[in-house]
Amino acid sequence: MRNFCRSKKGLACKFLRVKFSNRGIVKKKAKKGLTLIEVMVVMMILGLITGLFMRNTTGRLEEGKAFRTEQGSRQVQEVLAMQIAMGIDKETIVSRPDEVLKAGRIFTDPKAMLKDGWGNQYTIEIADDDEVYVRSDRFLQYMQNKKDFSDEVLKEKYSWMFPPAKMG
Protein backbone atom coordinates (compact mmCIF):
# COMPACT_ATOMS: atom_id res chain seq x y z
CA MET A 1 0.00 0.00 0.00
CA ARG A 2 2.96 2.23 0.58
CA ASN A 3 3.84 2.12 -3.06
CA PHE A 4 0.23 2.77 -4.03
CA CYS A 5 0.08 5.98 -2.01
CA ARG A 6 3.32 7.30 -3.42
CA SER A 7 2.48 6.36 -6.96
CA LYS A 8 -0.93 8.06 -6.88
CA LYS A 9 0.51 11.22 -5.31
CA GLY A 10 -0.89 10.46 -1.86
CA LEU A 11 -4.59 10.67 -2.83
CA ALA A 12 -5.57 7.44 -1.11
CA CYS A 13 -3.49 8.38 1.91
CA LYS A 14 -5.37 11.65 2.31
CA PHE A 15 -8.66 9.78 2.05
CA LEU A 16 -7.59 7.34 4.76
CA ARG A 17 -6.22 10.19 6.92
CA VAL A 18 -2.85 8.52 7.30
CA LYS A 19 0.60 9.52 6.25
CA PHE A 20 3.72 7.53 5.79
CA SER A 21 7.03 8.29 7.33
CA ASN A 22 10.30 6.47 7.76
CA ARG A 23 8.87 4.92 10.95
CA GLY A 24 5.78 3.46 9.26
CA ILE A 25 2.13 4.57 9.20
CA VAL A 26 1.32 7.53 11.48
CA LYS A 27 -2.23 8.84 12.01
CA LYS A 28 -2.78 12.51 11.32
CA LYS A 29 -3.95 14.66 14.20
CA ALA A 30 -7.62 15.61 13.93
CA LYS A 31 -8.48 19.27 13.42
CA LYS A 32 -9.59 20.85 16.72
CA GLY A 33 -11.97 23.78 17.15
CA LEU A 34 -14.62 25.48 15.05
CA THR A 35 -14.29 28.20 12.50
CA LEU A 36 -16.04 31.53 12.93
CA ILE A 37 -18.44 30.76 10.10
CA GLU A 38 -19.48 27.45 11.70
CA VAL A 39 -20.22 29.21 14.99
CA MET A 40 -22.21 31.94 13.21
CA VAL A 41 -24.31 29.35 11.33
CA VAL A 42 -25.12 27.52 14.55
CA MET A 43 -26.08 30.78 16.27
CA MET A 44 -28.33 31.73 13.35
CA ILE A 45 -30.12 28.37 13.43
CA LEU A 46 -30.63 28.62 17.20
CA GLY A 47 -31.99 32.15 16.79
CA LEU A 48 -34.50 31.01 14.16
CA ILE A 49 -35.70 28.12 16.30
CA THR A 50 -36.06 30.37 19.35
CA GLY A 51 -37.94 32.99 17.36
CA LEU A 52 -40.40 30.46 16.00
CA PHE A 53 -40.96 28.98 19.46
CA MET A 54 -41.60 32.38 21.05
CA ARG A 55 -43.99 33.39 18.29
CA ASN A 56 -46.05 30.24 18.77
CA THR A 57 -46.20 30.40 22.57
CA THR A 58 -47.13 34.06 23.02
CA GLY A 59 -50.76 33.60 22.01
CA ARG A 60 -51.02 30.36 23.93
CA LEU A 61 -50.03 32.05 27.18
CA GLU A 62 -52.86 34.56 26.85
CA GLU A 63 -55.30 31.76 26.05
CA GLY A 64 -54.11 29.87 29.11
CA LYS A 65 -54.65 32.91 31.32
CA ALA A 66 -58.15 33.34 29.90
CA PHE A 67 -58.95 29.66 30.50
CA ARG A 68 -57.65 29.82 34.08
CA THR A 69 -59.74 32.94 34.70
CA GLU A 70 -62.89 31.42 33.24
CA GLN A 71 -62.60 28.24 35.29
CA GLY A 72 -61.38 29.94 38.46
CA SER A 73 -64.10 32.59 38.52
CA ARG A 74 -66.76 29.93 38.02
CA GLN A 75 -65.37 27.81 40.89
CA VAL A 76 -65.15 30.79 43.23
CA GLN A 77 -68.71 31.78 42.32
CA GLU A 78 -70.02 28.28 43.10
CA VAL A 79 -68.20 28.04 46.43
CA LEU A 80 -69.36 31.49 47.54
CA ALA A 81 -72.93 30.61 46.53
CA MET A 82 -72.67 27.50 48.76
CA GLN A 83 -71.42 29.66 51.63
CA ILE A 84 -74.44 31.96 51.27
CA ALA A 85 -76.71 28.90 51.29
CA MET A 86 -75.01 27.81 54.53
CA GLY A 87 -75.85 31.16 56.12
CA ILE A 88 -72.66 33.22 55.80
CA ASP A 89 -73.33 36.96 55.82
CA LYS A 90 -73.28 38.68 52.40
CA GLU A 91 -71.16 41.58 53.68
CA THR A 92 -68.53 39.14 54.94
CA ILE A 93 -68.38 37.43 51.56
CA VAL A 94 -67.92 40.70 49.68
CA SER A 95 -65.49 42.33 52.13
CA ARG A 96 -63.38 39.28 53.11
CA PRO A 97 -63.83 36.55 50.50
CA ASP A 98 -60.41 35.00 51.23
CA GLU A 99 -61.46 34.22 54.82
CA VAL A 100 -64.77 32.74 53.62
CA LEU A 101 -62.96 30.51 51.09
CA LYS A 102 -60.40 29.48 53.72
CA ALA A 103 -63.18 28.55 56.16
CA GLY A 104 -64.84 26.49 53.41
CA ARG A 105 -61.68 24.33 53.20
CA ILE A 106 -62.12 23.66 49.50
CA PHE A 107 -59.13 25.55 48.12
CA THR A 108 -55.60 25.07 49.38
CA ASP A 109 -54.66 28.68 48.54
CA PRO A 110 -57.78 30.89 48.70
CA LYS A 111 -55.87 34.13 48.04
CA ALA A 112 -54.54 32.75 44.75
CA MET A 113 -58.03 31.61 43.76
CA LEU A 114 -59.31 35.17 44.10
CA LYS A 115 -57.00 36.35 41.31
CA ASP A 116 -57.52 35.94 37.59
CA GLY A 117 -54.91 34.60 35.16
CA TRP A 118 -53.31 38.05 34.88
CA GLY A 119 -52.97 38.45 38.66
CA ASN A 120 -55.86 40.91 39.14
CA GLN A 121 -58.42 40.52 41.94
CA TYR A 122 -61.89 39.37 41.00
CA THR A 123 -64.77 41.76 41.58
CA ILE A 124 -67.36 40.01 43.75
CA GLU A 125 -70.96 41.21 43.89
CA ILE A 126 -74.08 39.72 45.46
CA ALA A 127 -77.50 40.53 44.02
CA ASP A 128 -80.67 40.99 46.04
CA ASP A 129 -81.72 37.41 45.27
CA ASP A 130 -78.47 36.11 46.91
CA GLU A 131 -76.92 35.26 43.54
CA VAL A 132 -73.11 35.63 43.55
CA TYR A 133 -71.28 37.24 40.62
CA VAL A 134 -67.51 36.94 40.22
CA ARG A 135 -66.08 39.17 37.51
CA SER A 136 -62.69 39.74 35.91
CA ASP A 137 -62.52 42.95 33.91
CA ARG A 138 -59.23 41.90 32.28
CA PHE A 139 -60.82 38.64 31.11
CA LEU A 140 -63.83 40.43 29.62
CA GLN A 141 -61.51 42.91 27.90
CA TYR A 142 -59.47 40.02 26.46
CA MET A 143 -62.59 38.27 25.19
CA GLN A 144 -63.88 41.44 23.53
CA ASN A 145 -60.56 42.23 21.87
CA LYS A 146 -59.19 38.80 20.99
CA LYS A 147 -62.34 36.78 20.43
CA ASP A 148 -64.35 39.74 19.14
CA PHE A 149 -67.35 39.00 21.40
CA SER A 150 -70.06 41.61 21.81
CA ASP A 151 -71.43 42.56 25.25
CA GLU A 152 -74.56 40.47 24.63
CA VAL A 153 -72.56 37.36 23.78
CA LEU A 154 -70.36 37.86 26.85
CA LYS A 155 -73.41 38.26 29.12
CA GLU A 156 -74.94 35.10 27.71
CA LYS A 157 -71.81 32.96 27.77
CA TYR A 158 -70.38 34.19 31.10
CA SER A 159 -73.56 34.91 33.02
CA TRP A 160 -71.88 34.45 36.43
CA MET A 161 -69.87 37.61 35.77
CA PHE A 162 -72.77 39.97 35.07
CA PRO A 163 -75.14 40.94 37.88
CA PRO A 164 -78.56 42.22 36.82
CA ALA A 165 -78.90 45.96 36.38
CA LYS A 166 -80.16 47.64 39.55
CA MET A 167 -83.48 49.44 39.24
CA GLY A 168 -84.10 52.76 40.86
Protein Blocks (a to p, Z undefined) as FASTA:
>chain_A
ZZmmmmnnommmmmnopacdfkbccdddddedjdfklmmmmmmmmmmmmmmmmmmmmmmm
mmmmmmmmmmmmmmmmmmmmmmmmnopafklmmmmmmlmmmmnomafblmlmmpcfkopa
cdddddfkopacdddfklmmmmmmmnopafklmmmmmmmlmccddeZZ
